[in-house]
Amino acid sequence: MIDKESNQFWANADNYKSFELRAHRFRPEMRSVFFTWLGISPEANVLDGGCGTGVFTRYLAAGLTSGHITGFDISKTFIDYGMEKSKELSLQDRMTLEVADGFHLSYPDSSFDAVTNYTYIGVLSDPKAGLQELIRVCKPGGVVSCVIATNALPKAHWQGEYPFDVHGDLPRLSALENRIFTALHAEKQRISNNELSLFRQLGLEELHIHPFSHLICYSDSNYSLEYRQELAIDETAEEISWLKTRYAANEDFYAENGFGRNDFDKLIHLLEMKLDYLRENLAVDDSYEWHGGYNYIITGKKT
C-alpha cells in the first residue's frame, strides 16, 4: 500500500514565490556540469519529477537543443505559473509542465532518456514508491538522479557590515546563535543515506554522489535589483520568524550556552532594523551580505 499523504498537502500548495526565489542556485556556467552529472545530453528526452513551478526544469531546458524536458507536479497552481514563466523565457518549445500524481505516472515504461528531480523525493510520504515510478519511466541505460537538500547542516552566512550596526553585533550574535542551534541538532548534521539506500534497493547501479554549494550576495549585480530585493526582504523576514520559533522552544539550552534573553532580543531588534534598511537602501547598499547552502546529487544507472 502506497502512502500518498504528501499528495494531499502539495496538491493545495500555492506558494510559488518560494520556489521562484531559488533561481540563483542554478548558475548558467554550471549547466554543462549538471548535464554531465545528471546524464543529460542536449538531445535527450528528460523528466523532472515534482518540479514545483519549474525553476530547475527551465534551467535544464535552456541547455537543450533538439531535446525536450517534461516536468510534473501535483499542484495545478505551480504548473500554471510555471508554464507562463516558460513562455516569458521562450522555452515552451523545449519544455512541458504537467499536473500529475508522482505515485501513478501515466507515462509508459522506459519513456525518458534521463530522469531527475530537485528536492522532490525527500518531501514524499512514500519516497520509495515515488522513486520507483521515476525508475520505471527511465530507459535502460539512462541515469536516474535526485538532488538532495542538506538543510540540517550549518548554514553558510555572513550578515554583512550594515551602517546601522556600528558595533558589529549583528554578525557576532547571528554567528553565536547559529553555532548553538547547530549544536542543539548535532545528531541531525550527518547527511542522510536513505536515498542512497533506496537507489541500491531498487536496483540502480554505478551510483555516484556529487556535492555542490550555492551562494548569493545581495549586492551582486549579476541579478536584477527586483530579484535581490524580493529575496533579501523575504529571507530576512523568514529568518526573524524562524529564530523566534526555535528560541522559544529551546530557551534554556540557549541560556546554558551563553545566548541569553538580552542577546536574543538584541538580535531580533537588529534583524528588524536590517529589514527596514533593506526595503529602502538595497539599491545603493554595499554591505556584501552573502549566504548559501549545500546540496548533493545521487545518480544511478538503470540496467
N, C-alpha and C positions, 0 to 999 in steps of 0.2 A: 504494500500500500504506500503510495507516494504522499508525503506530507506537503500539501500545497498551500499551507497557511500564509506563506510570504506573498502569494498572489493577491490575497485579499487586501494587504497593505499597499502594495505597489500599484495595483490597478487604479487606486484612487489618488495616487500621488500626483501632485500638480506643481510642486516647487521646482520648476525647470531652471530657475535662476541659479540655484546652487550647482547644477550640472554645467551650465554655460560658463561659470566663473572658473572652471577647471582648464580653460583653453591654454593658459600659459604653461601647463605641464607638458605640452607637446610642441617642441620647437621644430621648425622646418628642417633645420640642419641635422636633426636626429632621425628624420623619416627613413632614410636608407638603412640605418642601424635597426630600427624597428622592423622594417621589411625583412631584413636578414634573420633577426631573432624569431619572428613570427612565421617564417617560411612562406612569405608572400612575394610573388613576382608582379610586375606591372600589368601582366596579362591575366592574373588569377581571378577566379570567382571566389569571393570571400564572404564569410558570415561573421557578423559581430553580435554576440549574444547579450541580451539585457542592456541595450545601447543607450537607454535614457533618451536624451534629446539628440544624441548622435554626435557629440563632440569628438569622440575617438573615431567614429565612423567617418566623419568629414575629413579628419586628419589623414586617415589611411586612403580615402577616396582621392585626395589631392595628389597622391603619388601613383595612381593607376593610369594606364594608357588605354589599352583595349579591354582591361579588366573591369570588374563590377563588384561592389560590396553591398550586401544586404544586412541591414540592422533590424533587430526586432526588440520590442519591449511590450509589456502588458499594459502600460499606461498610454491611453489614446492621447491624452494631453501632451505628453512628452513627444510622441510620434508626430502629431500635427505641428507642433512648434518646430521640431527638427526638420521636417520637410520644407517648411517655409525658409528656414536658415539655409538649407541646401540650395534652394532656388536663388536666394540672395547672392550666394557664392558661385553660382553657375556650375554646381556639382550634380545636378539632378540626373544627368545622363550617366554618371558613374556610380550612383548610389541610390538605394531604395530603402525606406524605413517602413516597417510594417508592425501592426499590432498582432502579437502572438503570445501564446502560453508556452513558456520555455520548457515546461514539463511534457508537452504534447505538441511538438512542432509538425507542421503539415508538409515539410519538405521531404522528398523521397530519400531513401538511404543513399549515401555516397554522392551528395549533390554538390559539395563545395571542395575546392582545392585546398583551402585552409580555413580554420575556424578559430576565432579568438573572442575575447571579451575583456572589458576593463572593469574590475571590481564587481563583477556580476555574481559569480559562484558564491562568494563569501556572504552575500545577503539572502541567499535562498534558504528556505526552511528545510529543504532536502537537497543539499549540494550534490550528492552522488547521483540522484535522478536527473538533475539539471545537466551535469557534466556528461552523463550517459547519452542524453539526447544530442548534445553537441558532437560527441564522438560518432554517433550513428550517422549523422548527415555529412560527415567528413569523408572524403575519398580515401581509400587505402593508399598509403604513401604520403598523405597530407599531414600537415602539422596542426595539432590542437594546442592552444595556448590559453593561459589565464594570467592576467595582470592583477597582482595581489597588492592591496594597500597594507602598510605596516603601521597602523595608527597607534599601536601600543608602544612604539619606540619613542625615545625622547625627541621632541621637535627641534628642528634647526631654525633658530630665530635670533635675529639681532634687532632690538627695539628701535634702534636709531638714536640720533642726537637731536632731539626736538628742542627748539628755542625756549619753550616754556619750562623745560626741565633743567634748571640751571645746575642742579647738584648731581645729575645723572642717576637719580633714584629709580626712574622707570626701567632702564635695562638691568640695574642691580636687583631690584625687587622681583622683576619678572624672571630673571635667571634663577634666583633663590627659590621662588615658588615652583618653577619647573623642575628643579632638582629634587625638591621634596615630593612633588607629585609623582615623579618618576620612581623614587624610592618606594613610595606607597604601593605602586603597582609593579614592583620589580619582577614578580612572578609572571607577569604578562609580557615582559620585554623580549622573550625569545620568539623568533619568527616561527609561526606555526608550520608544522609539516603535514597538516591534514590534507591540503590539496595535493601535495606530492604523493602521499599515500594513496589518495584516490586515483591519481594517474596510474600508479602501479597496479592497483586492484582492478582497474578497468582495462588493462592490457596494453596501455601505451608504452612504447619503447623509445630508446635513445633520449632519455629525459635530461633536460638541462634547466639550470636556474640562471637568469640574467638579472642582476641587481642594477637599479638606476635611481637617480635622485632628481628632484625638480626644485628650482629656486626661482623666486621673483623678487625684484626690488621695486618698491612703489615709485621710485624716481626714474625707472628705466623707460626712456622714450621710445624703445622698440615697440611698446604697447601704447595704444591710444590713451589719451588722458581720461576719456569717459570710462574705459575699461578699468584703469587703475583706480579711479575714484570709487567706482562701484565696488571693486574688490577690497580696497583699503577700508572703506566705511563698513561694509558688510562683515568683514573678518574681525574688525575691532569690536563691533557691537556683539558679535558672536563670542569673542574672547571674554568680554565682560560678563556675559550671561553664563558661560560655561565655568568661569572662575568662581562666580558666586555660588553656583550649584555644588561644585566639588569642595569648596572651602566649608560650606555649611554642613556637608556630610562628614567632614574629616577634621574639624576644627582642633580637636585635642591632639591629633597626630601632627598637624602643622605647628602647634604651640610647642610640642615636645622637641621639634626640630628647628626651633629658632625663628618661626614665622608667626608672630602673634597677631592679635586683632588690630593693633595700630598699623602693622605692616600691611595687612590685608586692606584696611580702609584707605591707606595712602596709595596703594597700588590701584585700587578701583578709582580713586579720585584722579590719579594721573592718566589712567586709560580713558576716563570720561573727558578730561581736558584734551587728550590726544584726538578723540573722536570729533570734538568740536573744531579743533585745529585743522584736521584733515578735510572737513567739509568746506572750509574757507580757503585753505592755503596749499593744497596739494600741487596745484599748477606751478607754483614757484618754490616749492619746498625742496631742500637738498639734504634732508636728514639721512637718506640712504638706508632706510629700514629694509631689511630683507628677511625672508622666511622660506621654508621649504619642507619637504618631506621625502619619504623613501618608499620605493616600490620594488617588487621583484616580479619577474615573468617566469612562469613554469611552462616549459614546452615539452611535447612528446609526439612521437610519430605513430600514426595509426598503421598497423600492419595489415 
